[in-house]
């Protein structure tokens, strides 16, 4: 089982209640619910059914709020954020693959 300090450093640990998450982001709880309905974030549910958000989910929600505040509709903001995250992950994987290949070439010589 993870230690409390490990959980605090875990970007995916669902540490924030809906009210606290909305306060941090500067949005309404309804905005967070709608982001869930739009499939941008999927908060963990506590035993009592309450939504719990991670720091990673808060960052996604903050990006969506900023885009919506600048006139982007929610569906478009969600799609853009998902595509940006997919691109970032693909670039990270590509970089790791290139580093692995370079290491293999170096070992072969």
VENWO-V450532 format. One record per backbone hydrogen bond with DSSP energy under -1.0 kcal/mol. CO is the residue of the C=O (numbers start at 1). NH is the residue of the N-H. Records with the same first field share a line. If there is no record, write none. Layout:
CO: NH / NH
This chain:
3: 7
4: 8
5: 9
10: 13
11: 56
13: 15
16: 53
17: 21
18: 22
19: 23
20: 24
21: 25
22: 26 / 27
28: 32
29: 33
30: 34
31: 35
32: 36
33: 37
34: 38
35: 40
36: 39
44: 52
46: 49
50: 46
52: 44
53: 16
54: 58
55: 59
56: 60
57: 61
58: 62
59: 63
60: 64
61: 65
62: 66
63: 67
64: 68
65: 69
66: 70
67: 72
68: 71
73: 77
74: 78
75: 79
76: 80
77: 81
78: 82
79: 83
80: 84
81: 85
82: 86
83: 87
84: 88
85: 89
86: 90
87: 91
88: 92
89: 93
90: 94
91: 95
92: 96
93: 97
94: 98
95: 99
96: 100
97: 101
98: 102
99: 103
100: 104
101: 105
102: 106
103: 107
104: 108
